[in-house]
Amino acid sequence: MRGRRIGNRHRRPVIGITGPDRRVAWGWWFGSLAVRMAGGVPVRLTPAQARRVGPLDGVIIGGGDDIDPQLYAGDDPGTGHYDPQRDRFELAIIDAALKDGLPMLGICRGAQLINVAHGGDLFADLRPMRVRTGNRRLILPRKTLKIRRGTRLARLMGRPETRINSLHHQAVRRVGGDLKVSGRDLDGIVQAIEHPGRGFLLGTQWHPEYIPQRGVQRRLFRELVREAARRRS
């Protein structure tokens, strides 16, 4: 993640947002808006654009296609669409961010991939597990997040629960080393993970960038940008 230097130490934090190469990239458009609202400068990261990126102050691993089950020794239920090139690209970004100590937020697929990078695994298709919550994919916040006490997420959100959206059929199963669960839905499915020993490493199974009208969701991006600015200074 090295490259040409951008500005000086007083510039706004530069936040890389990963995603696919395709032009229609809703995650990038909404994520970049959330970063700008938080005071950061968003930079799009895709497998084809990686070499044109300068130094970063923080990273968002975005949502999208399912993760190849071969990366976590999982069964392939035949219900996913995979992008192996993006998997490799984002795993390299995660590895570099961990080595450099960059603040990092994983969203949906991004949270799952962070877990896989730490040695965890996934439910390849959790839809049969839902009892109290439905399988309908909703961009609006219609599901309940129960936040674990004493976690960074709890301190950040300032409440024991909040409403979230749901656009996934995979989720964290076994949590990877050094990570811990900081939130679950009403079916007990993992909805948030974090790394207690780092400055900022948080993964959300939901998409906070799609519900910026809720101030509690904007806090995630503000904290990421704040940590990025603190680290740089």
N, C-alpha and C positions, 0 to 999 in steps of 0.2 A: 504494500500500500504506500510505497514511496513514489515520488514523482516531483514535478516542478513545484516550487514553493508558491503559495498563494498569499499575497498581501503580507502583513506583519502580525505581530503578536496581539495587536488590538483588533484584528478582524473578528467578525462573528464566527462562531464554531461551524466547521464544515462537517455535515452529516451525510455519509453515504447510505443510500437506500438500494438494496439489491432487488432484482426482479428478473423476469424473462426478457428476451430480445424483442418480442412482438410489440407492435406499435400501440395497440389498444391495451394500456396498462393502468387500470383503475387504481391499483394499489399505489403506484408511483404518483399519480396525480393527487390523490387524497393524502398520501403520506408526505409529499413535498409541501402541500399546503399546511399540514399540521406542524411540520418542522419550521416553516417560515413564521407561523403564528407564535411559535415558541422562541423565536429569535435566532434560529439557525439558518444556515445556507445548505439546502439539499442538493446532492449530487447523485445522479442516477448511475447505478452499477449493474451491468449485465455482462454475461460472458463475452459478448462481442465488443463491449466498450471498456473493458477493464484496463487496457493499456493507456487510455487517455486520461486516467484519473490521477489527480495530484494527492498530496497528503491529506489525511482525514483526521478529524477530532473525535468522531463517534460513528457508530454503524447501526443501521436498522436492517435486519434480515427479514425480507418481506414475505407475504403470503403467496399462494399459487398452487401449482400442481403437487400431487402426492410425492412422497419421498420413496425412492426405490427400496423395496423390502430387503434387497441384498445387502444394503448398508447396515442393517441391524438384525440380520439373520431371521427375518420374519417371513411368514407365509404370504403368498400373493393371492388375494381373493378374486382377482380379475375385475375389480371395481375401480381401479385407479388409473390415472394418466400420469406417466412419469417423464421426467426431463433429466436424464443422467448428466448431460453437460452442465446444466445449472446446479445439480447436486454437487458436482466436483468443484465448480467455481465458488459456491457459497461455503462449502466446507473449508476451502483455502482462505476465504475471507474471515471466517470464524476463527480459524487457527491463528491467522496473523493478528486479529484483534485481541485474542487472548494473550498472545506473546507481547504485544505492545501495550497491553493494559487499557485498551480503548473502551469507553462506555458502549454497551451494546443492548439493543432491544430486539427481541425476536417476536414476530407477529404470525400467529397461526402456524403455517408451515415452518416459519422461521424459528418459532419456539420448539417445534418438534425436531428440527435439524440441530439446534443447539443441544438438545437432549441427546440425540444420537452421537454428536461430536464428543460428548462426555461419557460415552459408553452405555447410554440408556437405550431402551427400545420403545416400540409404539404398538398400539392397537391398529392393525391395518384397516379394520372396518368396525367401528364401535356401535353402529346403528342397532344391532340386536340387543345391546346392553341398556338402551334407554327405557326407563320405566316411568319416571316422574317428569321427564322432559321429552319433547317431540323431536323427530328427525328433520323437520322442515327447516330449510336454510333461511335465515332471517337476517337482513342487514340492519334492522331496527333492534334496539335493546329490549328483548322480550324474555330473556332468561336471567336467572339469578346466580350471581357469583357470591359464594361464601368465602370470606377472606380469613386466612389463618392468623391468629394473634401473634404479635411479636415479630412479624416479618417486615421486610422493607416495604412490601406492597401495602400492608396494613397502615404503616406510618404515612405512606404516600397518599393513600386514599382517604384516610381519616375516618373510616367507618367499617363495620363488620361485614357488610354486604353491599352490593350494587347491582345494577342491571347491565347486562351485556348482550351482544348479538352472537350469532352462531352460523358459521359458513363452512363447517368441517364435518368429515366423517372419520378422520383419524385423530388420534390423541396420544399423549404420553402414557405409557404403561409402567415400565420400570424406570425410575428416575436415575439419571446418570450420576457418576461420582461427583461429589462436592456441590451438587445441586439439591435443592429441597422444594417441596410443594408449598406454594403460598396461597393457592385458591382452588376450589372445586365447585362444580355445579351441584344441583339438587340430586343428581344421580351418583355423585361421588367421583365424576370424571374430572381429571386434572385440567384446570383452566389457567393456571399460572405457576411458573417455576422461577426460582432465583438462585443466585450464588451469594451466600452470606459473606464470603471472604473477599469479595471484590467491590470496587467502588460502585459500579452499576452494571449488573448483568441480570436482565429480567426478560422472561418470555410470557406472552399472553396468547392463549388459544383463540381468543376473540380478536376482532379487528377494531381497535380504538380509533383508527384514522377515519373510519366510516361514520362515527358518531361524535364529531367535534362539538355538536351543540351541547353535549354534556361536559360541564367543566371538570368533573372528576376524571374524565378520560384524557383531557388535554394536559392534566398533570404529568402523565407518563412522558409526554414529549418535552414538557418544560424541564422535568428532572433530567432527562437525557441530555438536553442542550446545556443545562446548568452544570452537570458533571463534566461535559466535554470542555466547557469554558474553564472550569476549575482546574482540570488536568493540564490544559495548555498553559495556564498562567502559573 
